[in-house]
């Protein structure tokens, strides 16, 4: 089983690397055509950014601690000893609190609480439930923020290759943020499935951008009195945001259920169900941000 997991991980990384490098080479050649020797500077900068935004988040996620489950229904059935151990684990891994000083105080406070209430199962469950609710909220905020980022960046870029790279970076960062906000990672098997979805989402947004380029939106744009490029930007952004929401909620599902669940169909349903709930909110806010960015861009170029 372990060999199969390693093989699957190597295959996914190899495919992702080939696609990423291929897209970067094409962009680098275009840069070199405009500015001689600029491609070397471009590759140097890109190499640094790949380490910073892809490799480091990936390593951080895999080195994070694993927890059986963060679902409240699972917690209620734990014996007192395991509840106390869970309380200490939550105290230790509380990176959803950004400020280091507050994080240290919160950690000490939780430890004291669980030391003082040994034997009182009901109070320990209540305290853990409060702590989990804070993490759920932080998880949802991370997912929403990254989906909005995906909407705006891919909506503005209008370039399939840049969209592929952007969504890859955004979703790698999203998985890291979900793991940091919860304090724990899914199992390695679950993570491989999550990163497979990350790669598939980046490929899909690349293809969707090419498909939208082939569609003549002039007549449709005239009927609703909007420029064709605005409609294309909105559709690009909405599709990328939907895929990012799906990735975020699949990761959240595995964090909540822990090692007991590796039902890909259930995880997919959970991901798309929650993504559908949030996409309208993301699209509404993303549309306003996109309009503002485009307006600023047009003003800057006209000046």
C-alpha beads as a LAMMPS data file, in Angstrom:
LAMMPS data file: protein, C-alpha beads

303 atoms
302 bonds

1 atom types
1 bond types

-500.0 500.0 xlo xhi
-500.0 500.0 ylo yhi
-500.0 500.0 zlo zhi

Masses

1 110.0

Atoms # bond

1 1 1 0.000 0.000 0.000
2 1 1 2.793 2.416 0.939
3 1 1 4.640 1.685 -2.342
4 1 1 1.442 2.336 -4.301
5 1 1 0.949 5.679 -2.531
6 1 1 4.533 6.737 -3.276
7 1 1 4.154 5.665 -6.922
8 1 1 0.873 7.582 -7.274
9 1 1 2.462 10.672 -5.723
10 1 1 5.489 10.454 -8.045
11 1 1 3.230 10.102 -11.121
12 1 1 1.084 13.120 -10.133
13 1 1 4.182 15.231 -9.402
14 1 1 5.812 14.168 -12.674
15 1 1 2.737 15.078 -14.752
16 1 1 2.338 18.382 -12.924
17 1 1 6.041 19.203 -13.371
18 1 1 6.023 18.422 -17.116
19 1 1 2.930 20.577 -17.676
20 1 1 4.247 23.419 -15.521
21 1 1 7.696 23.411 -17.156
22 1 1 6.124 23.187 -20.628
23 1 1 3.956 26.233 -20.018
24 1 1 6.854 28.167 -18.485
25 1 1 9.132 27.406 -21.454
26 1 1 6.494 28.704 -23.893
27 1 1 6.099 31.918 -21.864
28 1 1 9.902 32.218 -21.541
29 1 1 10.353 31.936 -25.319
30 1 1 7.841 34.741 -25.830
31 1 1 9.720 36.904 -23.318
32 1 1 13.025 36.154 -25.081
33 1 1 11.515 37.167 -28.435
34 1 1 10.750 40.600 -27.000
35 1 1 13.887 41.120 -24.897
36 1 1 17.132 39.205 -25.635
37 1 1 18.523 37.289 -22.619
38 1 1 15.464 38.280 -20.567
39 1 1 14.403 34.614 -20.571
40 1 1 17.317 33.770 -18.202
41 1 1 16.115 36.373 -15.728
42 1 1 12.560 35.096 -16.185
43 1 1 13.542 31.462 -15.466
44 1 1 15.569 32.513 -12.427
45 1 1 12.643 34.435 -10.961
46 1 1 10.219 31.610 -11.796
47 1 1 12.525 29.036 -10.157
48 1 1 12.528 31.058 -6.955
49 1 1 8.723 31.492 -7.068
50 1 1 8.151 27.770 -7.692
51 1 1 10.152 26.931 -4.573
52 1 1 8.358 29.616 -2.568
53 1 1 4.759 29.011 -3.709
54 1 1 4.673 25.320 -4.704
55 1 1 7.442 23.263 -3.124
56 1 1 7.469 24.873 0.352
57 1 1 3.630 24.708 0.804
58 1 1 3.690 21.088 -0.420
59 1 1 6.419 20.087 2.066
60 1 1 4.700 21.964 4.925
61 1 1 1.444 20.094 4.321
62 1 1 3.119 16.679 4.273
63 1 1 5.067 17.439 7.474
64 1 1 1.948 18.570 9.366
65 1 1 0.543 16.237 12.058
66 1 1 -2.357 13.925 11.261
67 1 1 -5.480 13.651 13.429
68 1 1 -8.135 10.871 13.420
69 1 1 -11.012 13.362 12.840
70 1 1 -12.150 16.929 13.530
71 1 1 -15.854 16.229 13.129
72 1 1 -17.931 17.042 16.239
73 1 1 -20.006 13.871 15.803
74 1 1 -16.782 11.836 15.955
75 1 1 -15.537 13.738 19.008
76 1 1 -18.680 13.032 21.071
77 1 1 -17.943 9.296 21.045
78 1 1 -14.374 9.559 22.354
79 1 1 -13.499 8.337 25.890
80 1 1 -12.241 10.850 28.485
81 1 1 -8.555 10.041 28.000
82 1 1 -8.725 10.573 24.240
83 1 1 -10.742 13.769 24.698
84 1 1 -8.009 15.201 26.909
85 1 1 -5.336 14.155 24.396
86 1 1 -7.364 15.791 21.619
87 1 1 -7.617 18.973 23.708
88 1 1 -3.822 19.080 24.083
89 1 1 -3.371 18.476 20.347
90 1 1 -5.736 21.344 19.550
91 1 1 -3.809 23.557 21.970
92 1 1 -0.496 22.654 20.352
93 1 1 -1.678 23.137 16.742
94 1 1 -3.593 26.405 16.781
95 1 1 -2.118 28.177 13.746
96 1 1 -5.504 29.576 12.731
97 1 1 -4.577 32.334 15.219
98 1 1 -2.263 34.609 13.249
99 1 1 -0.662 36.551 16.095
100 1 1 2.145 34.541 17.751
101 1 1 1.559 36.119 21.172
102 1 1 -2.185 35.378 21.144
103 1 1 -1.457 31.871 19.888
104 1 1 0.871 31.229 22.832
105 1 1 -1.684 32.538 25.348
106 1 1 -4.474 30.490 23.773
107 1 1 -2.325 27.365 23.912
108 1 1 -1.577 27.851 27.613
109 1 1 -5.246 28.570 28.369
110 1 1 -6.477 25.403 26.637
111 1 1 -3.887 23.235 28.394
112 1 1 -4.866 24.642 31.781
113 1 1 -8.546 24.058 31.043
114 1 1 -8.105 20.394 30.146
115 1 1 -5.834 19.829 33.139
116 1 1 -8.421 21.363 35.474
117 1 1 -11.396 19.446 34.044
118 1 1 -9.987 15.921 33.923
119 1 1 -12.883 13.540 34.462
120 1 1 -15.588 15.981 33.356
121 1 1 -16.380 14.648 29.905
122 1 1 -19.254 17.037 29.204
123 1 1 -17.177 20.170 29.856
124 1 1 -14.280 18.850 27.769
125 1 1 -16.622 18.098 24.841
126 1 1 -18.140 21.575 25.114
127 1 1 -14.709 23.240 25.097
128 1 1 -13.536 21.147 22.136
129 1 1 -16.748 22.006 20.248
130 1 1 -16.120 25.744 20.772
131 1 1 -12.531 25.326 19.568
132 1 1 -13.621 23.333 16.513
133 1 1 -16.220 25.968 15.567
134 1 1 -13.466 28.594 15.472
135 1 1 -11.445 26.356 13.165
136 1 1 -14.430 25.649 10.909
137 1 1 -14.949 29.389 10.509
138 1 1 -11.267 29.919 9.736
139 1 1 -11.348 27.069 7.185
140 1 1 -14.345 28.557 5.391
141 1 1 -12.731 32.002 5.301
142 1 1 -9.550 30.533 3.758
143 1 1 -11.544 28.709 1.074
144 1 1 -13.650 31.770 0.220
145 1 1 -10.632 34.113 0.047
146 1 1 -8.638 31.849 -2.269
147 1 1 -11.679 31.274 -4.507
148 1 1 -12.094 35.054 -4.827
149 1 1 -8.387 35.361 -5.664
150 1 1 -8.776 32.678 -8.359
151 1 1 -11.792 34.533 -9.798
152 1 1 -9.966 37.859 -10.097
153 1 1 -6.579 36.572 -11.327
154 1 1 -7.913 34.211 -14.007
155 1 1 -10.574 36.742 -14.985
156 1 1 -7.912 39.371 -15.640
157 1 1 -5.237 37.182 -17.231
158 1 1 -7.243 35.883 -20.239
159 1 1 -4.398 33.462 -20.921
160 1 1 -4.750 29.696 -20.555
161 1 1 -1.101 29.069 -19.675
162 1 1 -1.034 31.785 -17.022
163 1 1 -4.373 30.504 -15.685
164 1 1 -2.881 27.003 -15.354
165 1 1 0.093 28.296 -13.358
166 1 1 -2.024 30.698 -11.287
167 1 1 -4.583 28.081 -10.300
168 1 1 -1.845 25.599 -9.457
169 1 1 -0.229 28.134 -7.091
170 1 1 -3.561 29.243 -5.590
171 1 1 -4.734 25.705 -4.871
172 1 1 -1.382 24.588 -3.421
173 1 1 -1.610 27.593 -1.114
174 1 1 -5.262 26.803 -0.338
175 1 1 -4.478 23.229 0.759
176 1 1 -1.682 24.568 2.998
177 1 1 -4.000 27.190 4.515
178 1 1 -6.759 24.645 5.200
179 1 1 -4.239 22.373 6.928
180 1 1 -2.808 25.292 8.931
181 1 1 -6.264 26.586 9.910
182 1 1 -7.388 23.164 11.130
183 1 1 -3.993 22.376 12.653
184 1 1 -3.876 18.936 11.023
185 1 1 -3.571 17.293 7.626
186 1 1 -5.540 14.505 5.937
187 1 1 -3.886 11.085 5.503
188 1 1 -1.233 10.709 2.790
189 1 1 -3.695 8.719 0.692
190 1 1 -6.275 11.497 0.978
191 1 1 -3.655 14.161 0.216
192 1 1 -2.629 12.406 -2.991
193 1 1 -6.262 12.473 -4.096
194 1 1 -6.500 16.175 -3.164
195 1 1 -3.381 17.066 -5.184
196 1 1 -4.683 15.013 -8.103
197 1 1 -7.771 17.266 -8.033
198 1 1 -5.540 20.350 -7.838
199 1 1 -3.724 19.282 -11.010
200 1 1 -6.978 18.362 -12.777
201 1 1 -8.509 21.753 -11.870
202 1 1 -5.505 23.626 -13.279
203 1 1 -5.778 21.631 -16.533
204 1 1 -9.515 22.271 -16.765
205 1 1 -9.123 26.028 -16.386
206 1 1 -6.477 25.965 -19.128
207 1 1 -8.859 24.105 -21.450
208 1 1 -11.841 26.288 -20.547
209 1 1 -9.870 29.411 -21.436
210 1 1 -9.024 27.969 -24.868
211 1 1 -12.663 26.959 -25.405
212 1 1 -13.922 30.452 -24.523
213 1 1 -11.437 31.957 -26.979
214 1 1 -13.015 29.862 -29.755
215 1 1 -16.547 31.092 -28.974
216 1 1 -17.788 34.241 -30.670
217 1 1 -19.542 36.180 -27.918
218 1 1 -20.169 39.343 -29.929
219 1 1 -23.885 38.780 -30.583
220 1 1 -24.506 37.628 -27.010
221 1 1 -22.580 40.617 -25.667
222 1 1 -24.616 43.016 -27.791
223 1 1 -27.898 41.518 -26.546
224 1 1 -27.016 42.192 -22.894
225 1 1 -25.099 45.413 -23.672
226 1 1 -21.760 44.318 -22.240
227 1 1 -18.321 44.063 -23.923
228 1 1 -17.459 40.508 -25.025
229 1 1 -14.146 40.514 -23.105
230 1 1 -16.025 41.312 -19.864
231 1 1 -18.288 38.267 -20.314
232 1 1 -15.297 36.073 -21.113
233 1 1 -13.437 37.360 -18.036
234 1 1 -16.445 36.720 -15.811
235 1 1 -16.915 33.151 -17.098
236 1 1 -13.197 32.402 -16.736
237 1 1 -13.157 33.728 -13.196
238 1 1 -16.364 31.971 -12.142
239 1 1 -15.173 28.600 -13.458
240 1 1 -11.791 28.900 -11.722
241 1 1 -13.461 30.001 -8.478
242 1 1 -15.851 27.021 -8.599
243 1 1 -12.937 24.603 -9.031
244 1 1 -11.026 26.268 -6.185
245 1 1 -14.039 26.079 -3.861
246 1 1 -14.379 22.394 -4.715
247 1 1 -10.712 21.720 -3.859
248 1 1 -11.049 23.598 -0.582
249 1 1 -14.150 21.728 0.547
250 1 1 -12.761 18.322 -0.455
251 1 1 -9.688 19.065 1.701
252 1 1 -11.945 20.253 4.521
253 1 1 -14.006 17.052 4.280
254 1 1 -10.931 14.859 4.744
255 1 1 -9.713 16.994 7.656
256 1 1 -13.102 16.631 9.350
257 1 1 -13.479 12.900 8.746
258 1 1 -9.869 11.887 9.350
259 1 1 -8.392 8.543 8.388
260 1 1 -11.737 6.742 8.741
261 1 1 -13.044 8.071 5.433
262 1 1 -11.606 7.666 1.949
263 1 1 -14.821 7.623 -0.031
264 1 1 -13.941 9.717 -3.084
265 1 1 -17.549 9.933 -4.270
266 1 1 -18.757 11.286 -0.923
267 1 1 -15.832 13.742 -0.811
268 1 1 -16.610 14.916 -4.364
269 1 1 -20.294 15.369 -3.546
270 1 1 -19.413 17.311 -0.392
271 1 1 -16.992 19.478 -2.388
272 1 1 -19.326 20.350 -5.253
273 1 1 -22.369 20.784 -2.977
274 1 1 -20.600 23.401 -0.854
275 1 1 -18.926 24.967 -3.900
276 1 1 -22.351 25.538 -5.474
277 1 1 -23.567 27.214 -2.288
278 1 1 -20.672 29.686 -2.251
279 1 1 -20.050 30.362 -5.951
280 1 1 -22.782 33.017 -6.250
281 1 1 -21.333 35.021 -3.335
282 1 1 -17.818 34.713 -4.756
283 1 1 -19.003 35.641 -8.256
284 1 1 -20.885 38.726 -7.008
285 1 1 -17.913 40.035 -5.055
286 1 1 -15.475 38.932 -7.761
287 1 1 -17.475 40.799 -10.418
288 1 1 -17.203 44.042 -8.421
289 1 1 -13.471 43.574 -7.833
290 1 1 -12.944 42.678 -11.512
291 1 1 -14.835 45.776 -12.694
292 1 1 -12.771 47.976 -10.411
293 1 1 -9.474 46.427 -11.563
294 1 1 -10.444 46.764 -15.237
295 1 1 -11.522 50.363 -14.739
296 1 1 -8.193 51.196 -13.068
297 1 1 -6.321 49.408 -15.863
298 1 1 -8.192 51.296 -18.596
299 1 1 -7.629 54.622 -16.777
300 1 1 -3.905 53.883 -16.383
301 1 1 -3.445 52.953 -20.068
302 1 1 -5.441 55.971 -21.309
303 1 1 -3.265 58.330 -19.258

Bonds

1 1 1 2
2 1 2 3
3 1 3 4
4 1 4 5
5 1 5 6
6 1 6 7
7 1 7 8
8 1 8 9
9 1 9 10
10 1 10 11
11 1 11 12
12 1 12 13
13 1 13 14
14 1 14 15
15 1 15 16
16 1 16 17
17 1 17 18
18 1 18 19
19 1 19 20
20 1 20 21
21 1 21 22
22 1 22 23
23 1 23 24
24 1 24 25
25 1 25 26
26 1 26 27
27 1 27 28
28 1 28 29
29 1 29 30
30 1 30 31
31 1 31 32
32 1 32 33
33 1 33 34
34 1 34 35
35 1 35 36
36 1 36 37
37 1 37 38
38 1 38 39
39 1 39 40
40 1 40 41
41 1 41 42
42 1 42 43
43 1 43 44
44 1 44 45
45 1 45 46
46 1 46 47
47 1 47 48
48 1 48 49
49 1 49 50
50 1 50 51
51 1 51 52
52 1 52 53
53 1 53 54
54 1 54 55
55 1 55 56
56 1 56 57
57 1 57 58
58 1 58 59
59 1 59 60
60 1 60 61
61 1 61 62
62 1 62 63
63 1 63 64
64 1 64 65
65 1 65 66
66 1 66 67
67 1 67 68
68 1 68 69
69 1 69 70
70 1 70 71
71 1 71 72
72 1 72 73
73 1 73 74
74 1 74 75
75 1 75 76
76 1 76 77
77 1 77 78
78 1 78 79
79 1 79 80
80 1 80 81
81 1 81 82
82 1 82 83
83 1 83 84
84 1 84 85
85 1 85 86
86 1 86 87
87 1 87 88
88 1 88 89
89 1 89 90
90 1 90 91
91 1 91 92
92 1 92 93
93 1 93 94
94 1 94 95
95 1 95 96
96 1 96 97
97 1 97 98
98 1 98 99
99 1 99 100
100 1 100 101
101 1 101 102
102 1 102 103
103 1 103 104
104 1 104 105
105 1 105 106
106 1 106 107
107 1 107 108
108 1 108 109
109 1 109 110
110 1 110 111
111 1 111 112
112 1 112 113
113 1 113 114
114 1 114 115
115 1 115 116
116 1 116 117
117 1 117 118
118 1 118 119
119 1 119 120
120 1 120 121
121 1 121 122
122 1 122 123
123 1 123 124
124 1 124 125
125 1 125 126
126 1 126 127
127 1 127 128
128 1 128 129
129 1 129 130
130 1 130 131
131 1 131 132
132 1 132 133
133 1 133 134
134 1 134 135
135 1 135 136
136 1 136 137
137 1 137 138
138 1 138 139
139 1 139 140
140 1 140 141
141 1 141 142
142 1 142 143
143 1 143 144
144 1 144 145
145 1 145 146
146 1 146 147
147 1 147 148
148 1 148 149
149 1 149 150
150 1 150 151
151 1 151 152
152 1 152 153
153 1 153 154
154 1 154 155
155 1 155 156
156 1 156 157
157 1 157 158
158 1 158 159
159 1 159 160
160 1 160 161
161 1 161 162
162 1 162 163
163 1 163 164
164 1 164 165
165 1 165 166
166 1 166 167
167 1 167 168
168 1 168 169
169 1 169 170
170 1 170 171
171 1 171 172
172 1 172 173
173 1 173 174
174 1 174 175
175 1 175 176
176 1 176 177
177 1 177 178
178 1 178 179
179 1 179 180
180 1 180 181
181 1 181 182
182 1 182 183
183 1 183 184
184 1 184 185
185 1 185 186
186 1 186 187
187 1 187 188
188 1 188 189
189 1 189 190
190 1 190 191
191 1 191 192
192 1 192 193
193 1 193 194
194 1 194 195
195 1 195 196
196 1 196 197
197 1 197 198
198 1 198 199
199 1 199 200
200 1 200 201
201 1 201 202
202 1 202 203
203 1 203 204
204 1 204 205
205 1 205 206
206 1 206 207
207 1 207 208
208 1 208 209
209 1 209 210
210 1 210 211
211 1 211 212
212 1 212 213
213 1 213 214
214 1 214 215
215 1 215 216
216 1 216 217
217 1 217 218
218 1 218 219
219 1 219 220
220 1 220 221
221 1 221 222
222 1 222 223
223 1 223 224
224 1 224 225
225 1 225 226
226 1 226 227
227 1 227 228
228 1 228 229
229 1 229 230
230 1 230 231
231 1 231 232
232 1 232 233
233 1 233 234
234 1 234 235
235 1 235 236
236 1 236 237
237 1 237 238
238 1 238 239
239 1 239 240
240 1 240 241
241 1 241 242
242 1 242 243
243 1 243 244
244 1 244 245
245 1 245 246
246 1 246 247
247 1 247 248
248 1 248 249
249 1 249 250
250 1 250 251
251 1 251 252
252 1 252 253
253 1 253 254
254 1 254 255
255 1 255 256
256 1 256 257
257 1 257 258
258 1 258 259
259 1 259 260
260 1 260 261
261 1 261 262
262 1 262 263
263 1 263 264
264 1 264 265
265 1 265 266
266 1 266 267
267 1 267 268
268 1 268 269
269 1 269 270
270 1 270 271
271 1 271 272
272 1 272 273
273 1 273 274
274 1 274 275
275 1 275 276
276 1 276 277
277 1 277 278
278 1 278 279
279 1 279 280
280 1 280 281
281 1 281 282
282 1 282 283
283 1 283 284
284 1 284 285
285 1 285 286
286 1 286 287
287 1 287 288
288 1 288 289
289 1 289 290
290 1 290 291
291 1 291 292
292 1 292 293
293 1 293 294
294 1 294 295
295 1 295 296
296 1 296 297
297 1 297 298
298 1 298 299
299 1 299 300
300 1 300 301
301 1 301 302
302 1 302 303
